[in-house]
């Protein structure tokens, strides 16, 4: 199911451009030309994310943001936009509860990265489907969830310790409080600059820090201030850590008082290659989370993934599955990917890369193996361009026939071809 995004801007050209970009990315978009229409849209249902212009003719965006915060309607990420806002305005919006700030004209890459990041946070805190899926195939994840739930029942701050790239996000739904704010520490410097403001924003809800390990001493002291105000402000505190907290303490990078506050709430997050579960089965359940109903991961793909090294742990596993979704079995013959008898990760990776050579035979203009090293969006664009050019040539250059073949509405296909630089 696609995310619902509300775009609020008094300039029709900007509204339509943002809507076109977001719809192309698969999102459902509602539009509002002013605060009055935005209020009506919000009254009709909670969007997953709001892009809100600051300067509008009836009520400015910051005032509307304050109104939503005061009436309990600010329970979704709101990204502010402006072409001439001052730093003070941006800071004020952040203090009220804005999730982020985009400067106009909005760069496409920045827009999409911001939207994806905040929707990921929302999805992680909105339901525990992923954690349930992991627990079904892994006794280790099930035990970790039980431990985390017990600690949260005692109002203990949660310290999630795991490998770099670990599945910390899967535990975030346990922290969600009905009607309470969800505050993510977006920049480490916030802890040093304004720890009290973070605690104030999180009052009655939850505050999440993705990783304790990179904090400076000043930032660590700021987090200690946040932890000390937790009981007074009535919020739950959860911190991820990609290193051994005891080592951070010994190295002088972690305040002793902060360590004392967090250590009793330690929960070890299993790595994807731990022996307590089958990695292929784990990959299948991660792939199924958020996919269309009935979507399955082929057994041959599961076997290949089970032999991969995955030094980036859970984050790398998800990225690998995104590449599987991107290229699909039409692009890669996954049945040729055989896990080595000894489970040698290097051999498995070599097998994956070798198997892509068949793509170059079908679409010789595309260096397919390079796709694995490219950013996801560039790899997807390269594949889509080659795919459309191949089938357009096969169909004699007839865009109408191509639209029918690929199952896209013709107007959408024309826009896609123009975006990719394909001549139809």
N, C-alpha and C positions, 0 to 999 in steps of 0.2 A: 504494500500500500504506500503511495507516494505521500511525502510530507506536504502539509498545507502552509503556504506562505502568504502573508498579507503585506502588500506593498502600499505604503502611504506617502504620496507625493503630489503636490499641487501642479507640477509640470507634466502635462499629458505625454509628451515625448519621452520623458524619463520613465514614467510608469509603463508605457508600452514596451520600451526597450528592455527594461528589467523583466517584465512579464515574458517577453519572447525568449530571453536568455534562460530564464528559470524553467519555463515550459519545455524548452529544448533539452534541459537536463533531467526532465522527468518529474518535476514538481507540479503540484496543483497551486494555482496562483489566484488570489482575490485582490482587487484594486480598490483604493480609496483616494479621493482627490483632496480630502481635507479631514480635520479632526472629527467633524460631525459624522462623516461616512465611516471613519475608522471606529468610532464608538458603536455605530450600528453593526459593523462587521464583527466587532469583538462581542457584542451582545448576542449575536447569532451563533457563536461557538468559539472555542479556544483555538487559535491558529498554532501551528508548531513553531513558527518564528515570524517576527514582524520586522520589516525594513521601514524605518520611520524617519521622514524628513524633519529637520529641525525647524526651518523657516516656512511657515504656512500662513495663509491670510487670516483664518478665523482664530485658531488656537495653535500656538507653536508646539513643536514636538516634545520639548522638555516639560512643558506644562501638562500635556496629555500623559506623558510618562509618570509624572507625579500623581496625577489623578488616578491612573490605573494602580499605582503602588498603594495609594491611600485607601482605595476601595477593594483591595485584594484581588484585582484582575491582572496584576503583573506576575503571572505564573508561567510565562513563556519567555524565551530569549528575545530581546528587542535590540536590534542593531540600528544605531542612529546614523543619519546621512546628512551631509551639508557641504556646500561649496565655499562657504565663507564664515564658518563658525570659529570662534576664538578658542584658545586652549582652555580658558576658564569654563566656557560652555560645555566642552567635551568632558572636562573633569566633573562638572556639576551633574551631567547626564549619567556618568559612571557612578557617582555617589548615590543617585536616586535609584539606580538598579539597571541601567543599560548594560547589555552584555558586551557591546563593542561599538566602534565608531568607524565609519567609512567616509573618506573625503571625496567629494565630487570634483571632476568626473571620475566615476568609480571604475577602476581597472578590472577587466573581466576575471583575471586569475585571482585577484584579491577578493572580489565578490564571491566567487564560487568556493574559495578556500574558507572564507569566513562563514558562509552559510553551512557548508558541510561540517565544519568544526562544531558550531553551536547546535546543529541538529543531532550530531553524534552525542554531545553532552546530554541533550534532552532525551534522546532515545535510551541512553544509558541509565537515566534516572527515572524514566517513566514506566518501566515494567521489567520484571525479572525473567523474561523468557530465555535470554541467553544463559543466565546462571542456572536456571532449571535444566536447560539442555545439557550444559556441561556436567551437572550433577548426575544426570541419567546415565552417562557413559563413564563417569569417573568417580570412584569412591573417595579419591583425594579431594576433589572439588566439593563433594557432598560433606565431607568432614570439615573442610575449611568454612563452608557456609554455616554449618551448625555452630562452629566456634564463634564466627562473626555475629550471628544472631544472639548468642548468649551474652556476648560483651555489650552489644547495643542495648539489650534489655536492662543491663546494669548502668546504662548511660556512660559507659567507658569510651574514651576516644579510641578510634580504630587505627591501628598501624598495619597496613598491608605490605608485607615484605616478599619480594620475589625477584626474578631475573629482570634485567633491562628488557622492556617490551612485554612484560608479563600481563596476565589477564586481569589487571586491577579493575578495569571498567566493568567487568561482569558483576562486581560486588556493589557497585554504586546504587542500584535500586533498593538495596536493604536500608539505605540511609534516608530515603525519601520520606518526608513528613507531609501529610495531607494539608494543603493550604499554606505550608511554610515555604520560605524562599530557598532556592538552591544557588549557592555561591561557589564558583570555581575561581581559584587563584590563577588568573590568566598569565600574569607576569610575576616572577619571583620578587622583583623590586617592590611590588605592592606590600610585601611583608615588612620590608625595611622602612618604606615611606609612610605607610598609613595602616598599621595593624589594627588600630582601634576602629577605623572605618569598616574594615573587613568584618570584624566581629559585630559591629552594629548592623551591617547589611544582612548578616546571617541570622540575626535574632529570631528565634522561634522555628528555625529551619535546619539547614546543614551547610557545612563548609568543606570543600574538597581541595586538597593539594595533591597534584599528580605524582610528584617525586620529591622526597626529602633530600636525596643524595647530593644534588648540585647546589644546595643552598650555601651562601656565604655565612660567615659568623653573624653579621648584622641581620641577615634575613632569618637565620635560625633564632636569634633573640626576638625578632618580631613575631615569629610563629609561637614562641613561648608566651608572649603577651596575649596573643589570640587564644591560646590554650587556657591561660589563667582567667580570661573573661568568658569562657564557655558556659560555666554554670550560671553566672550572673545573667547572661543574655539568653540562655536556654536554647542553645543550638548544639547539634551533633558535629563532631570534628572527625574527619577521616583523612589519613595521610598515606600515600603510597611511598615505597622506598625500594629502589633498585640496587641497594647495597646493604651490607650487614650494618645495622644501626650501632652495634657495639664497636665496630671498627671506626665508624664516623666519630663516635664519642672519644675513642682512644687517640684519633688523629686531631682532636680539638676542633672538629668541624661541626659538632653538635653540642648544644648547651646541656649541661648535666641535668638542670631542672626540666628541660624539655624531654630529655631521654627518660627521666623518672616518670613524667606524665604519660608518655606514649608507650613505653615498653610493656606495661601490663596488658595493653590491648593488642599485642602482636598476634597477627594471623599470617601464616605462611601460605602464599599463593602458589599453587602447583605450577611447574613448568610444563610446557606441552609435550616434552619428551620424557617426563617422569614415568617410572615403571608401573604406576598405579592405574594406567589406562592405556587403551590402544589409540595411537595417534591418528590412524585412519578413521576410526569411529569418531574421535574428537573433531577431526576436520569435517566429517559429514554433518555433525550437528551444528557446527559453526556456519557451514555453508547453508544449511537449512534455515537458520535464524534470519528472518527478514526477507527471505526469498519467497516467490510465489508458492502457493500451496501445491504440494506434490513434487516440488523441485528436489532432485536427488543428485548426489555425487556418485559418478560411476565408480564401480569397484576397482577398475584399473587406475583411476585417478587416486583413489584412497591408498592403493598399494604404493604408487609412486611417491605420494606425499609422506607416507610412513617412513620412507628411507631418506628423506631430506634432512639436512643438518639443522636448519632453522635457528641460526644463532640469535636472531631477533625475536625468538620465542613467539608469543601469541600474536603480536603485531605483525610479525613476518608471515605467520600462518595466514592471517586475514588478507595480507597483501597478495600472497600466492593464490589464494582462492579468488581474489578479484581478477587476477590475470587469467585464471581458468574461465571465469565468467566472460571476460573480455574476448579471449581468443576462441573459446568453445571447441567442441569436437570437430566442427567443420574445418577449423584451421589447424588443429594439431591432432594427430592420430595417437591418442593417449594409450591405446592398446599396445603400442610399441614400447611404452615406458615400463621397464621391468626393474623392480627393486633388486639390488645385488644380493646374493645369498648371505653375505656377511652384513648386509645392511650398511655398506660403505656410503656415507653421505656424498662423497666426492663423485663416486660412480653414478649415483642417482641423479645428481645435478648435471653431470655430463650427458646422461641419457636424455634428460629433459631437453637440453640444448641441441643435442644431435637430432632429436625428433622434429625440430622445427624446420629442418632443411627442406622438408616436403612443401612447406608454404612457399619457399623461394621458387620451387619448380612451377607452382601454379601462378604466382604473382612475382615474376623475376625482378620487378622494379623495387621491391621492398626487402631490405636486409632484415629478415624476420628475427634472427637471433638477437639483433640489437634491441628489439622491443623489450626484452627482459631487463635491459639496463636503463631503459628510458622511464621518465615519470609516467604515471598511469594515464594522464590525459593525453600526452603526446603519443604514447603507444596506441591508445584507443583511436585517436585521430588518424594515425598512420595505417592502422588496420582497416578502418572504415573507408578511407580514401582508396586503398588498394581494392577492397571488396567491391565498392561501387563502380570503380573503373573497369574491373574485370567483368562484372555482369552487364554493365552498360555496353561494353564492346561486344559481348556475346549476344546481346539483344538488339544489336544494330543501332545503338544510340537512341533508342526510344525510351524516354523518361517515363511515359505512361505505363509501358510494359514493365519497366524496372520497379515502379511504385507498386504494381500488382504483385510482382515476384517477391519483393522484400516485405510486403505488408505494411507500407507506410502511406499515409494520406499524401496526395501529390504536392500540395502546397508545402507541407512539412518537408518532403523530400527535396523540392527545389531549393528551399532555404538551407537544408543540410548540404546539398551539393555545392551551393555557392560558398558556404562557410568553409568547406574543405578544399575549395579550388578545383572542383571537378567540372569539366565542361560537358553539359548535357545537350 
